[in-house]
Amino acid sequence: MAKYTAPEIARWFIMKDNSISEQFDSEIITPLKLQKLLYYAQGICMGFFDDKEKYLFDDDFLAWAHGPVVRSVWENYNGKEPIKYEEIEGDDEIFQKIKDDNDTSRILEMVYGHYGKYTAWYLRNLSHDEPPWNETLSNRIISKDKMYQYFRTVFEETSAEEI
């Protein structure tokens, strides 16, 4: 599986969500929801492949008040307003790279298909009930090992189709 940056994966979620939202006239992704989709994508990737070294991006999550946050993505997308997709230089290349990477495409589609239908606040509350966030001190890095342990357990108890 190729490595990406969290902002690159974030761009994919923004583009995907905006295209779906336009088709179904639904709520557009917010910064809070984007952060939670990134968190679930990272965790599901480790759990799905049963490999704590197999993750989408190197960026760490911080345990902030409203759940896991990647600071580099928060710096570009913060606040409460929906994020409207506007193409930027490099989007075509990264989207093609993800499309050609079957493992990454599968994970992102799986995560968006399952978690994308929920509101930002629902996902926030969900992440608060899970050990990676609720066992990490405020404003500290959520360890990838803790994420791996939790999401591996999730996959042991469910099938990929249920995620």
Phi, psi and omega in degrees: 000137179286155175263145179231178170259157177301319177299327178292316178294323177300318179299320179299312180297320180296313180298313181300312183296317180296323179291322177291315182300321179295320181293322187247008179051050181249176182299136179275148181306140176251166177303321180296314180294321178302315180299320181289324176297321176297316179300312181292324178298315180296312181294315180297321178301311180296317181291318182297316181270359180049050182209110182290350177263359181254093180228164186288322184212158182278338184306140179271155171263141174254146179274087179267172185305322182258025175109189182295137181221136170264116185302318182298327178281319178301324180297331179267330184225100176219173185098194184247351184284144176302151181261110178274127180290126172228123185299138175236163181302132179100346181301313182303317181294314182292320179296322178292319178300316179293317180300321181283346181262095186303319180297313180293315178303316181299314180297310183297318178295320179297313181295313181295319180298324181270309187269339183296339182280346183271157177285162177301318183292323176299313180294324176300311181295322178299313180296330179291336180274357186254144184304322182305317180277311189283353175253009179249135179298149180306135177069011178261164178288132173278118186292143177296328178297318178295320177295315180301311182302316181293309185288335173295318178298319178302316181288333176290331184266345182225175174254163180301327181295332180281338180284000000 
